């Protein structure tokens, strides 16, 4: 067995994303856009910008994800967004 390490590099939006090397860490404040309305009644969330905190880092992606993925806690809606891909996230600057 070889001791060589191979990385899967994914090119998206002009940046390299390397599985196993996450760009964000637990506790980072990030945002992404939810493209469609979710839920109904008291749990209805309108499509748009979601801001939250990284809670879980899936450094090697998840089933159905070709990128590093994260679980993001959205305090405004009291919701955990699962498997949000790194290419969809932006770091939020807090003042």
DRENPAZA-56412 format. One record per residue: x, y, z of N, C-alpha, C in turn. Coordinates in pm, 1 decimal, always signed. Layout:
BEGIN
         nu         nv         nw        cau        cav        caw         cu         cv         cw
          X          Y          Z          X          Y          Z          X          Y          Z
...
This chain:
BEGIN
         nu         nv         nw        cau        cav        caw         cu         cv         cw
      +84.2     -118.4       +0.0       +0.0       +0.0       +0.0      +88.5     +124.3       +0.0
      +52.3     +222.3      -76.9     +129.5     +344.6      -91.8      +96.5     +444.5      +19.3
     +196.0     +523.3      +57.7     +174.9     +628.3     +157.1     +140.2     +761.9      +91.2
     +125.8     +763.1      -40.5      +91.4     +886.3     -110.8      -48.1     +933.1      -70.1
      -61.8    +1064.2      -59.6     -191.5    +1123.2      -28.5     -241.4    +1194.4     -152.1
     -363.8    +1165.1     -189.6     -424.3    +1228.1     -306.0     -539.1    +1315.2     -259.8
     -553.4    +1433.7     -318.2     -661.5    +1525.0     -285.8     -752.3    +1539.4     -407.1
     -879.6    +1546.3     -380.2     -976.4    +1573.8     -485.6     -997.8    +1724.6     -485.6
     -967.5    +1789.6     -597.7     -983.2    +1933.9     -608.4    -1103.0    +1963.8     -696.8
    -1191.3    +2048.3     -646.9    -1311.5    +2085.2     -719.9    -1301.6    +2232.8     -754.9
    -1315.1    +2265.0     -881.7    -1306.1    +2404.0     -926.7    -1447.8    +2459.8     -940.0
    -1479.4    +2561.0     -856.9    -1609.6    +2625.5     -864.4    -1593.7    +2774.0     -837.7
    -1665.5    +2853.6     -911.2    -1667.4    +2997.7     -891.4    -1526.9    +3056.3     -878.1
    -1432.3    +3006.3     -956.4    -1298.5    +3063.2     -958.1    -1211.7    +3026.8     -839.4
    -1257.1    +2937.3     -752.2    -1178.1    +2898.1     -635.9    -1157.4    +2747.7     -636.5
    -1049.1    +2703.4     -575.4    -1026.5    +2560.4     -557.0    -1079.3    +2518.7     -421.1
    -1156.4    +2412.2     -417.9    -1205.3    +2354.0     -294.0    -1143.5    +2215.5     -284.1
    -1075.8    +2187.4     -174.6    -1008.6    +2058.9     -159.6    -1077.8    +1980.2      -49.0
    -1130.2    +1863.2      -85.0    -1192.4    +1778.4      +15.3    -1089.8    +1747.2     +123.4
    -1132.3    +1753.2     +246.7    -1043.4    +1727.7     +358.1     -976.3    +1853.4     +411.2
     -994.6    +1966.7     +342.0     -937.3    +2094.3     +383.5    -1046.4    +2201.4     +383.8
    -1133.7    +2199.2     +486.1    -1244.4    +2294.2     +489.0    -1197.8    +2438.6     +503.1
    -1270.7    +2526.8     +438.9    -1241.5    +2670.3     +439.9    -1292.7    +2736.3     +568.8
    -1401.8    +2683.5     +624.6    -1463.6    +2739.1     +744.8    -1450.0    +2641.3     +860.0
    -1462.4    +2694.6     +983.5    -1452.1    +2609.0    +1102.3    -1576.4    +2626.3    +1189.2
    -1594.2    +2537.1    +1284.4    -1707.4    +2545.2    +1375.9    -1705.4    +2680.7    +1445.8
    -1820.8    +2746.4    +1447.0    -1834.7    +2877.1    +1510.1    -1828.4    +2993.9    +1412.9
    -1778.2    +2970.2    +1290.0    -1773.4    +3078.0    +1190.6    -1914.3    +3121.4    +1153.0
    -1931.7    +3251.6    +1134.5    -2058.5    +3307.7    +1088.6    -2055.1    +3312.9     +936.3
    -2155.4    +3251.1     +872.7    -2159.6    +3241.5     +727.1    -2299.7    +3274.0     +677.2
    -2310.7    +3288.7     +545.9    -2442.5    +3307.8     +485.0    -2448.9    +3229.1     +354.6
    -2571.5    +3201.7     +311.8    -2596.6    +3136.6     +182.9    -2737.0    +3174.8     +139.7
    -2771.5    +3144.3      +16.8    -2904.7    +3175.5      -34.1    -2985.7    +3048.2      -47.9
    -3102.6    +3048.6      +12.5    -3199.1    +2941.2       -1.0    -3283.9    +2974.5     -123.1
    -3284.2    +2887.3     -222.3    -3346.6    +2919.8     -350.8    -3497.9    +2900.9     -356.4
    -3556.3    +2836.6     -254.9    -3702.0    +2818.0     -259.3    -3761.3    +2825.0     -118.7
    -3890.9    +2853.3     -111.9    -3961.3    +2856.9      +16.0    -3957.5    +2717.6      +79.1
    -3951.7    +2715.1     +212.9    -3943.3    +2587.7     +285.2    -4048.9    +2585.7     +394.5
    -4113.9    +2471.4     +414.7    -4206.7    +2453.6     +525.5    -4343.5    +2514.4     +501.5
    -4421.4    +2519.0     +610.3    -4555.5    +2576.6     +604.7    -4596.8    +2619.0     +745.2
    -4699.7    +2699.9     +753.8    -4751.4    +2743.8     +883.4    -4645.9    +2815.2     +965.9
    -4630.0    +2772.5    +1091.1    -4533.7    +2834.7    +1182.9    -4388.8    +2809.7    +1142.7
    -4364.4    +2710.9    +1058.8    -4227.1    +2677.5    +1019.4    -4193.7    +2723.9     +877.9
    -4275.1    +2814.2     +821.6    -4252.5    +2862.5     +685.4    -4131.1    +2955.3     +680.3
    -4040.0    +2930.6     +586.3    -3922.5    +3015.3     +565.0    -3920.2    +3055.2     +418.7
    -3923.2    +3184.5     +394.5    -3923.0    +3238.1     +258.0    -3784.4    +3224.2     +195.8
    -3779.6    +3202.3      +66.3    -3652.7    +3193.5       -6.8    -3575.0    +3323.0      +12.2
    -3442.9    +3312.5      +19.2    -3359.1    +3431.0      +34.1    -3233.1    +3401.5     +112.5
    -3170.4    +3508.0     +158.6    -3043.3    +3495.8     +229.7    -3065.2    +3437.8     +369.5
    -2982.7    +3338.7     +402.6    -2984.4    +3276.5     +534.1    -2849.3    +3304.5     +598.6
    -2849.9    +3353.6     +721.7    -2726.5    +3375.4     +796.4    -2725.3    +3280.8     +914.7
    -2607.7    +3225.1     +943.0    -2600.0    +3132.7    +1054.2    -2457.3    +3103.6    +1095.5
    -2444.5    +3004.8    +1183.6    -2315.6    +2966.4    +1241.0    -2284.9    +2821.9    +1204.6
    -2160.4    +2794.6    +1166.4    -2117.7    +2658.6    +1134.8    -2121.2    +2575.1    +1262.7
    -2194.8    +2465.6    +1259.0    -2205.3    +2374.3    +1373.1    -2131.3    +2243.3    +1348.5
    -2135.0    +2195.2    +1224.4    -2071.3    +2068.0    +1189.3    -1998.5    +2085.2    +1057.4
    -1877.6    +2029.9    +1049.1    -1798.4    +2034.3     +926.1    -1786.1    +1892.2     +873.3
    -1833.5    +1869.6     +750.0    -1817.0    +1741.0     +681.4    -1701.0    +1760.0     +583.9
    -1578.3    +1744.2     +633.3    -1458.0    +1777.7     +556.3    -1446.2    +1699.9     +426.1
    -1504.1    +1582.0     +420.1    -1495.4    +1500.8     +298.6    -1628.8    +1493.8     +225.6
    -1717.3    +1588.8     +255.0    -1846.2    +1593.7     +188.0    -1945.0    +1496.9     +250.4
    -2056.2    +1479.9     +184.2    -2161.4    +1389.3     +229.8    -2221.7    +1323.4     +106.6
    -2302.8    +1223.1     +127.3    -2366.5    +1154.7      +15.7    -2441.4    +1257.4      -68.4
    -2412.3    +1260.8     -197.2    -2477.6    +1354.3     -287.6    -2410.1    +1490.2     -296.2
    -2304.1    +1513.3     -218.7    -2230.5    +1640.7     -222.5    -2093.0    +1615.8     -283.5
    -2055.6    +1700.2     -376.6    -1924.3    +1688.1     -439.3    -1822.2    +1781.2     -375.7
    -1854.4    +1838.1     -261.7    -1772.8    +1941.8     -201.5    -1771.3    +1921.1      -50.6
    -1681.7    +1990.6      +17.3    -1688.0    +1997.7     +163.4    -1826.6    +2051.6     +197.2
    -1890.7    +1997.5     +299.5    -2023.4    +2048.0     +335.5    -2029.6    +2079.0     +484.8
    -2129.4    +2157.3     +520.4    -2143.4    +2207.1     +656.8    -2288.7    +2199.7     +700.0
    -2308.6    +2188.2     +831.3    -2441.6    +2205.7     +888.9    -2440.8    +2343.9     +954.0
    -2538.5    +2426.2     +917.1    -2543.4    +2566.0     +958.3    -2664.6    +2589.1    +1047.9
    -2640.2    +2644.2    +1168.2    -2750.2    +2678.8    +1258.5    -2798.5    +2819.4    +1227.6
    -2925.6    +2830.1    +1193.8    -2992.7    +2955.0    +1160.9    -3073.3    +2997.5    +1283.8
    -3017.4    +3089.1    +1363.6    -3080.7    +3131.9    +1488.8    -3214.0    +3200.9    +1462.7
    -3223.7    +3279.3    +1355.7    -3347.5    +3352.2    +1324.6    -3465.9    +3257.2    +1312.2
    -3445.4    +3144.4    +1244.7    -3553.2    +3048.0    +1221.1    -3544.6    +2924.8    +1310.8
    -3446.0    +2923.9    +1402.9    -3423.7    +2810.1    +1492.4    -3420.4    +2678.3    +1413.6
    -3330.1    +2675.0    +1315.7    -3324.7    +2561.5    +1223.6    -3180.3    +2524.9    +1191.9
    -3154.5    +2396.2    +1175.3    -3023.2    +2348.3    +1133.5    -3032.1    +2308.0     +986.6
    -2958.2    +2379.6     +901.9    -2954.2    +2349.0     +758.9    -2843.9    +2246.0     +737.2
    -2877.2    +2132.2     +680.7    -2783.6    +2021.0     +665.9    -2717.7    +2021.0     +528.3
    -2590.8    +1980.8     +526.6    -2514.9    +1955.4     +403.2    -2511.2    +2074.3     +306.8
    -2486.7    +2193.1     +359.0    -2470.4    +2311.2     +273.6    -2327.7    +2306.1     +219.4
    -2314.1    +2306.5      +86.9    -2182.3    +2292.1      +26.2    -2099.5    +2419.9      +38.6
    -1968.6    +2400.9      +54.2    -1875.7    +2511.8      +73.0    -1885.4    +2616.6      -37.8
    -1905.5    +2571.9     -159.7    -1911.9    +2665.2     -273.1    -2030.6    +2761.1     -261.8
    -2130.3    +2727.6     -178.7    -2249.5    +2811.6     -163.7    -2239.3    +2909.5      -46.3
    -2133.6    +2897.7      +34.4    -2120.5    +2980.0     +154.9    -2033.7    +3102.8     +134.5
    -2064.5    +3204.9     +211.0    -1983.0    +3326.4     +219.0    -1963.6    +3357.3     +366.6
    -1844.8    +3401.9     +402.7    -1816.6    +3437.5     +541.9    -1881.0    +3572.4     +572.2
    -1949.7    +3580.7     +685.5    -2013.3    +3704.3     +729.1    -1917.5    +3779.8     +819.2
    -1908.2    +3909.1     +797.1    -1824.9    +3994.4     +881.8    -1913.4    +4054.7     +988.7
    -1873.9    +4036.4    +1111.9    -1949.0    +4091.1    +1225.4    -1879.0    +4214.4    +1277.9
    -1958.1    +4317.3    +1310.5    -1897.3    +4440.3    +1363.7    -1903.8    +4442.8    +1515.3
